[in-house]
Amino acid sequence: MSAQYSDPDPHRTPDVPPGGVPPEETPPGEGSTGAETGPRDEQTRGWATGPVVILGIVVVLCAAFFIAYAVIVAL
């Protein structure tokens, strides 16, 4: 199931001089490089200090709450 593509008939194509279109009349092709090419930025791994400290504080507060609740219920 292959399609056959043919060139347009030059006798029926408007505004084409005999012999075809000169090279300076044709637009340039697409660029082969895009905006995303080039070296990538250095990526750092791991967490920043701020989120780790906040997470640690939340864990300690939750643990303190459950320990205090257990002590109060046990009395």
C-alpha positions in Angstrom: 0.0 0.0 0.0 2.5 2.6 -1.1 1.3 5.9 -2.5 2.8 7.3 -5.7 3.7 11.0 -5.4 4.6 12.8 -8.5 5.8 16.3 -9.2 3.2 18.9 -10.2 2.7 19.5 -13.9 4.9 22.5 -14.8 2.5 23.5 -17.6 -0.3 23.9 -15.1 1.7 25.5 -12.3 1.2 29.3 -12.2 4.2 31.8 -12.0 6.9 29.2 -12.6 9.4 30.3 -15.3 10.6 27.7 -17.9 13.3 25.6 -16.4 12.0 25.8 -12.8 12.5 28.1 -9.9 16.1 29.5 -9.5 17.8 28.6 -6.2 17.8 32.1 -4.8 14.0 32.2 -5.1 13.4 29.2 -2.9 13.2 29.6 0.9 15.9 28.0 3.1 15.1 24.7 4.8 14.3 24.3 8.4 17.2 24.7 10.9 18.5 21.4 12.2 19.0 22.7 15.7 16.3 23.7 18.1 16.1 25.9 21.1 16.7 23.0 23.5 20.1 22.1 22.1 23.4 22.7 23.8 24.8 21.7 27.2 22.3 21.2 30.0 22.5 23.0 33.3 24.1 21.2 36.1 21.4 19.4 38.2 21.9 19.1 41.9 20.7 16.0 43.7 19.2 15.8 47.2 17.1 18.0 49.3 17.9 21.5 50.4 18.5 22.2 54.1 15.2 24.1 54.6 12.7 21.3 53.7 14.7 18.7 55.7 14.7 20.9 58.8 10.9 21.6 58.5 10.2 17.9 57.9 12.3 17.1 61.0 10.4 19.6 63.1 7.0 18.2 62.0 8.1 14.6 62.8 9.4 15.6 66.3 6.2 17.5 67.0 4.0 14.6 65.9 6.1 12.2 68.0 5.8 14.5 71.0 2.0 14.7 70.6 1.6 11.0 70.5 3.9 10.4 73.5 2.0 13.1 75.5 -1.3 11.6 74.6 -0.1 8.1 75.6 1.1 9.5 79.0 -2.2 11.3 79.6 -4.3 8.3 78.7 -2.2 6.0 80.9 -2.9 8.2 84.0 
